[in-house]
Amino acid sequence: MRGAKARALAALAEQAERTVSVPAACPLCGRAIPADQRDAHHLVPKSKGGRHTIDLHRICHRQIHAVLTETELARSYHSVEQLLAHPALRSFVDWVRTKPDDFFVRTRKSDRVRRR
């Protein structure tokens, strides 16, 4: 019996190795997230007591922090729906959706966020 279980487990492990994993989709832009472009985003910033994270494209994650302060994130933009309701982020998401999954460019903080 022991040998049969071991063979079955080995067969399952081999099958799992052959299975191609599908990258997760970014909740903001809907594009597949390549492993090297995946960032964990705290919906409520860690500094404000947040614990729950979601995976986002690195470019989407950086854009959120370039546009919104941690206080704004904690108070008003702590869900994907609320983030998409922000006009600057909505405009960015509409633009980045047309780009390849692995697209990345440098993100600059807005003047408003930089001054805080």
C-alpha positions in Angstrom: 0.0 0.0 0.0 2.8 2.4 0.9 4.4 2.0 -2.5 1.1 2.7 -4.3 0.6 5.9 -2.4 4.2 7.0 -3.1 3.8 6.3 -6.8 0.5 8.2 -6.9 2.0 11.2 -5.1 5.0 11.2 -7.5 2.7 11.1 -10.5 0.7 14.0 -9.1 3.8 16.0 -8.5 5.1 15.3 -12.0 1.7 16.4 -13.5 1.8 19.6 -11.4 5.3 20.4 -12.7 4.1 20.0 -16.3 1.0 22.2 -15.7 1.6 25.7 -16.9 0.5 28.2 -14.3 -1.6 31.1 -15.5 -0.5 34.4 -14.1 -2.9 36.2 -11.9 -4.8 39.2 -13.4 -4.3 42.7 -12.0 -7.5 43.8 -10.3 -7.0 47.4 -11.6 -6.1 46.9 -15.3 -7.2 43.3 -15.8 -3.9 42.3 -17.6 -2.0 39.2 -16.6 0.8 40.0 -14.1 4.2 38.5 -15.0 6.0 37.1 -12.0 8.7 39.8 -12.3 6.1 42.6 -12.4 4.1 41.6 -9.3 3.8 43.9 -6.3 1.7 43.4 -3.2 -0.4 46.4 -2.3 -1.8 47.0 1.1 -5.4 48.3 0.5 -5.1 50.2 3.8 -1.4 51.2 4.2 0.6 49.2 6.7 1.5 52.5 8.5 -2.3 53.0 9.0 -2.9 49.5 10.4 -3.6 47.7 7.1 -2.8 44.0 6.8 -4.7 42.8 3.7 -2.8 42.9 0.4 -3.6 42.3 -3.3 -1.3 41.6 -6.1 -1.0 44.4 -8.7 1.2 45.1 -11.7 4.3 47.1 -10.5 3.3 50.0 -12.7 -0.3 50.1 -11.4 1.0 49.9 -7.8 3.5 52.7 -8.3 0.8 54.9 -10.0 -1.5 54.5 -6.9 1.3 55.8 -4.6 2.2 58.6 -7.1 -1.3 59.9 -7.1 -2.6 59.3 -3.5 -1.2 59.8 -0.1 -1.3 57.1 2.5 -3.9 59.0 4.5 -6.1 59.3 1.4 -5.7 55.6 0.7 -6.7 54.7 4.3 -9.6 57.1 4.4 -11.2 57.0 1.0 -9.5 54.6 -1.4 -9.1 51.2 0.4 -10.8 49.0 -2.3 -10.3 48.4 -6.0 -13.6 50.0 -6.8 -12.8 53.1 -4.9 -9.3 53.3 -6.6 -11.0 53.0 -10.0 -13.4 55.8 -9.1 -10.5 58.2 -8.8 -10.3 60.2 -12.0 -6.5 60.2 -12.4 -6.2 56.5 -11.7 -9.2 55.7 -14.0 -7.4 57.6 -16.8 -4.2 55.8 -16.1 -5.9 52.4 -16.1 -7.7 53.1 -19.4 -4.3 54.0 -20.9 -2.2 51.1 -19.5 -4.8 48.5 -20.4 -3.7 48.9 -24.1 -0.1 48.0 -23.2 1.6 44.5 -23.1 1.5 42.6 -19.8 5.2 43.3 -19.1 5.1 47.0 -20.0 6.8 49.3 -17.5 7.9 52.9 -17.4 9.2 55.1 -14.6 6.4 56.7 -12.5 6.7 60.2 -11.0 4.9 61.3 -7.9 2.5 64.1 -8.5 3.5 67.5 -7.1 0.6 67.4 -4.7 1.8 64.1 -3.2 5.5 65.1 -3.2 4.7 68.3 -1.2 3.2 66.2 1.7 
